[in-house]
Amino acid sequence: MKNITVSVPEDVYRNARIRAAELGKSLSALVAEFLNSLSEREAEFARLEAKQRQVQREIRRFRARDRLGRDDIHDRAVH
């Protein structure tokens, strides 16, 4: 576990301590959770980007004329 030092304005510090107390946590735990959530969001974003690239690779060729016509779409919805 690494320790860090962060400087914030007095009002930010006071509000953060109040919020941590409301949540029944220490300020350190609150900051650690926030920093951890940043890395989790980045990992999720990277996962979604990889999935998008995979789906795009699987699309071999797209031609507008291959699309279904309006009547075909409505026929499918009814059945």
C-alpha positions, 0 to 999 in steps of 0.5 A: 500500500502506498501513501500519498499527500494531497493538498486541497483548499480548506473548504474542500477538506472540510466538506470531504471529511463531513461526507466521509463521516456521513458514509461512516468512512475515513477520509482516507478510505473515501479517497482510496475508493474514488481513486480505485473507481477511476482505474475501474472505469478506465478498465471498463472503457478499454474492455468496451473499446476492444469489444467494439473493435472485435465486432467491427472486424467481424463485419465483412462487408456492408452494402446499402442494397443488402438492407431490408426494405420497409415492407420486409421489416414490417413483415418480420415484426408481425411474424 
